[in-house]
């Protein structure tokens, strides 16, 4: 990633790695586990791969728009890296080289640990100040919600075909190293 490392969040998910990876590699599932994503407007058919592009209708901090992400690196069942090529919310105007990685590791007893790292570089002194005052915290909260959504979907699919909700338990497990 070209951008400066801004934050890292992780969560142990009570589901095997193959279940979690199946969710991660299917862009059409994003609205089911990423709260900011309302709809996938377009993506490559099939499993995610390096070079895949997806466009989503999103909302962030009360603003709606679109975002186009491109997968720049993928190691099946363990790692994916994405960059934001376009967005209508203004993130690319405020931050250069916005991207994120998702790493997935096997934990004990059929569990998985997922870690998300976010990278970007504020473009101006004003966006540097905004980042320090509140944007970094908002991004951290958004990543926490993403991790909890992923945990809920993965854990539900291993427990009872998607009917179980584990929100409060997953929220308590989000780690901020």
Order of alpha helices (4+ residues) and beta strands (2+ residues): beta-alpha-alpha-beta-beta-beta-beta-alpha-beta-beta-alpha-alpha-alpha
